[in-house]
Amino acid sequence: MAEPEPLVRVLIILMTCFLLFHRSSPAALAPTPPASTLCIPRERDALRDFKAGLNDSGNILSSWRGADCCRWKGVGCSNRTGHVVALRINSPSYSYDFGTMGGEIRSSLLSLRHLKQLDLSNNNFGGQPIPELIGALRSLTDLDLSYSNFGGRIPPHIGNLSNLLSLQLNYNYFLPEIQAMPHSHDLTWVSGLRKLQVLSMSGVDLSAAVDGFQAVNMLPGLIDLDLSSCGLQNTITPPLHSNLTSLESLELQDNPFNTFLVAKNLVWVWNLLSLQVLSLSTCGIHGPIPDVVGNLTSLQNLYLDSNHFTGMVPLTFRKLKKLQCLELSHNVINMDVRKLLHLLPSNELQMLDLSYNSFTGSLPDWIGRLSSLNVLYLDHNKLAGEIPVGIRELRNLTELWLHSNNLHGTITEDHFTNLTTLEHLWVSHNSLTVKINSTWYTPFRLMSAGFSSCILGPQFPAWLIQPTMEILDISNTSIHDNIPAEFWTGSHLWTLDMSKNRLVGMLPTTLGDLELETLAISSNELTGPIPTLPKTLGYLDLSNNNLSGPLPSGTEGLKLQALLLFNNSLSGTIPCSLLQLQQLGSLDLSNNLLHGTIPKCPQGYRTSSITTLNLKSNNLSGPFPMFLQRCRKLIFLDLAYNKLSGSLPAWIGSRLPQLALLRLSSNMFSGGIPGQLSIMKGLQYLDIACNNMYGNIPEPFGNLTAMTLAPNDSGALFNIFEAEEVIDDILSKYFTDSLLVDTKGQQLEYTSGIRYMVNIDLSCNRLTGQIPSEIGMLVALKNLNLSWNSVSGIMPQSIGELRALESFDLSHNELSGEIPASLSALTSLSRLNLSYNNLTGTIPSGNQLRTLDDQASIYIGNPGLCGPPLTKSCSRTDKSTLVPEEHEGMSGKHLQLLWKI
């Protein structure tokens, strides 16, 4: 685990900068004082009819009864006249979800002729268009329909609301419930709103509104403009002269301009001399940051992150004397960090994010001059040198992120003397040594900290036991110690990574009392049983320890999504309570001492969420698990190196439709290979080696679609890796334990590269018949191993179509006839074994075949072969030599295994 989830970090940044620039707009909806006059009966009737058209499943309008509508929730009346002047109906806000209020907006709303403020935000109107009747409410000064799932074309009738001061039509464009995004093909109607001060249309599709900037330019009183995520492109026509002399905030982030910052469609921005906030994040802007940015001398918040800016920050940045928040992260800026810090205002700057760039140099000891700095992100750069002691002079600092650089040296208590407000400290993935007395009483109370790959040990850093701590990463920090008992009781952690140390002792029996959501203590020296797990736990990695005893009990109702317990000494059977966890997606119990059958679990849920299941290298027995019929989302299945037996069921193909990797090697399965496997369109890795399978290789294998296409970033295995790596680095270990693939004459260990592996291994069985010519359709195959069987007949010419093949093993079979000349077309081949068959004739020539190692051994045991690289000439063939020679171990399974290894 390297750091908290990206979303958490983004929210921290946005909240910080919002607080730096929070002010009430002139058009803000002010609370209405208690009504002193009964409302107008005609308006009360109109409100009742308006309510009748709404679907109020959340009972938001429960107070709308009685004669005095001015006392109804969300209704504001004039104290002087009694007329309804404000209507605010909002669902409770739950994260980014739509609200509960919806239904029909009836025309009775027009009876509220004195209505000035209408707020229907945070509701759910099911994608229906904004009613045109809204444009008839001529007294409106404030209209907010944001985040209420209105769709379709925005009615230009809104342009009739000439008294509007604030218009907010923002949309949650990223929600899965989207039915029809609101859009506008042109914005000419906006030009009629001459009094407008706030215009916010974030998430509205304006990709066809090429006149957008020109129309907005007709609003001289505009103060705040938000056109973020509107699909604006570099084809939009810029205004010839800017009339937006009052504009203070301009948000254009998340638009695909894909151009230079000084392109003609953006050049008007640099004349907005009143701008205090400018956001051009994630706009595909490339090239250097231009000097003209320095013209915006009123800027307080500048967001240029997540673009493709290169080169250096211009010297004109020293003119930005009022700058409080600067966001340049996720670019390709390359300069000495000292030079940039020299350009920034030392008394004003409160938030600086330079992360994910190529900044070089070392931190200056005078960094403490940035006395107002609250948040400093310098992670994921190329900074070198030591962390200066002068950093302690940043007395207002709450967040310090320096991880993933080339920093070195020692950190002591002196670095933190004055940092009494520090809450987040991340220095992971540097060459740092932390020498702090374990009993040191810190002047701060941390909420999150990361020291991964630094040296904290060998003693456990007891100074990190803080009651405010929620996220802690001390993985790979050379700790060789017990975990103090007070560590578990003295913090309120919900994410903890202590993996890759030498922690000893046992897990606490009180573990189940904690509120942990993510726990990783893999690759340590822990012993003893696994105690009861916390009910809140979502991700648990205790792999690579010396844990013993049964699998954890009392798991019913757990929220576990990933459970990684591989490489321990756990024993006993697998309980149904574990397999039936409703949210469990990844389960790895491999390399333990588990025994017994895999249970059917007939009482569980009808479907399972498991996508990855690894039970290899245990002592499991019994038939192929019937439980898997419920795992329709299963992508990765490894049951290798157990004692499973019986035939492979035909339902594998239909009940596991998303399976991409199936590994059943070194068991005791018998019978034929089900032809139904061929309907698994995503299967790209098939290993049934070293069983007792017999019969023919199924001809329909040519229909394995995923083996006919080169693996790409949309493949099922790739998606598993990406999903898990995004969730947390902890889960990326799921595939990195050790997946051994028999290829190129040896067992190779694959980690995340398995996502690109296309493999068929049917070796060490009792298969007969011919190699089906359809095998040549699997043009993405990289490894094909049919060795140690009784396959006969000739090698099909279609073998030459397998151009991606890197390892090809047909040894120890009964193949006859000539080696097809098409074999020489396998230009990716690096390992070939055709030994011990009945092959005859001339060995094909080809540049690739001549580059293979140990040439003679490739063809040994085929006395009928001749020509280079063999010494036997093809000009005179001695028929007496066509009798296949005997070789020791042809029928011995143990020698077969030795050959493979």
Number of C-alpha atoms within 10 A of each C-alpha: 25 22 20 17 12 11 9 10 11 11 11 14 18 11 10 16 22 13 9 15 15 8 9 9 13 11 17 14 19 10 9 15 11 12 18 14 16 17 22 19 13 11 21 23 15 19 21 15 16 17 19 14 15 16 16 16 12 12 11 17 17 10 12 19 12 9 14 16 26 28 20 16 15 20 20 27 26 20 18 9 13 19 23 25 22 25 21 15 18 20 21 14 13 9 7 11 16 23 22 21 25 23 17 15 18 17 15 17 20 18 16 21 16 18 23 21 24 22 18 20 25 27 24 22 24 19 17 20 18 21 16 13 16 20 18 16 22 18 17 24 22 23 24 20 21 22 24 28 30 28 20 17 17 22 18 15 15 24 19 18 25 20 19 26 23 26 25 20 22 26 27 22 20 10 12 8 13 16 15 16 20 26 21 19 15 17 20 18 16 24 19 19 24 19 18 26 22 23 23 21 22 26 25 25 24 24 20 18 22 19 18 24 21 20 19 25 20 19 23 17 19 25 22 20 22 21 24 25 26 25 20 24 19 17 14 20 16 21 21 10 10 18 19 22 17 17 22 20 23 21 19 24 25 22 22 18 24 16 18 20 24 19 13 16 19 18 15 18 21 16 17 21 17 17 25 21 22 21 20 22 23 23 26 19 25 17 16 18 20 17 13 16 20 18 16 22 20 19 25 25 24 21 20 22 24 21 21 22 26 17 14 17 19 16 15 16 22 16 18 20 19 18 25 26 26 21 21 23 24 21 22 22 24 17 18 17 20 16 13 16 18 14 17 22 21 20 15 18 22 25 23 21 20 22 23 21 22 21 25 19 17 18 21 17 15 14 20 18 16 23 18 19 24 22 25 18 21 25 24 21 23 21 25 18 16 18 21 19 19 17 24 20 20 23 20 19 25 19 23 20 21 24 26 23 22 20 23 16 14 17 17 13 16 13 16 20 16 17 20 18 17 23 18 21 19 22 24 29 21 21 20 23 18 18 14 16 13 15 11 12 12 15 14 18 18 24 20 23 24 26 24 29 24 22 21 23 20 14 15 20 22 17 14 22 22 20 15 16 22 17 22 28 24 29 27 23 25 20 23 17 17 16 20 14 11 10 18 17 16 14 18 19 25 18 22 23 24 22 25 21 22 23 25 17 16 17 19 15 12 14 16 16 14 18 16 23 18 22 20 22 25 27 22 22 20 24 18 15 19 21 18 17 22 20 19 18 22 20 23 25 23 22 27 22 22 20 24 18 16 18 22 16 13 15 20 14 14 19 18 25 18 24 23 23 25 25 22 22 21 26 17 15 17 19 16 18 17 20 23 23 21 20 16 22 19 23 23 22 23 25 22 21 20 25 18 15 17 23 16 15 14 11 8 16 13 11 15 22 20 26 19 24 22 21 22 24 22 22 20 24 19 17 17 19 16 15 19 23 17 18 22 19 19 24 23 23 20 20 23 24 21 21 21 25 18 16 17 18 17 13 15 20 19 15 17 20 20 20 27 23 25 19 22 24 23 22 22 20 26 17 17 18 21 17 15 16 24 19 18 22 18 20 27 31 24 19 21 22 25 25 23 20 25 18 15 18 21 20 15 16 21 18 18 20 19 22 26 20 15 17 19 12 11 8 17 22 27 17 15 19 20 14 12 17 16 13 16 17 14 24 23 20 19 28 20 14 18 12 17 13 19 23 24 20 17 13 13 14 15 16 16 17 13 21 23 18 21 27 25 23 22 24 28 25 23 21 25 18 17 19 21 19 14 16 25 21 20 27 23 24 28 23 24 25 24 23 27 29 24 21 26 18 16 18 21 19 14 18 25 18 18 27 20 18 25 19 21 24 23 22 25 26 23 21 25 18 16 18 21 18 15 17 24 20 18 21 17 15 23 16 22 26 20 22 20 26 25 25 27 17 18 19 22 18 16 15 11 15 22 13 12 14 12 11 17 13 15 20 23 17 20 23 22 25 25 22 15 16 18 17 9 15 13 16 8 8 14 10 9 8 12 15 11 15 14 9 10 8 12 14 12 10 15 9 13 19 14 8 14 16 12
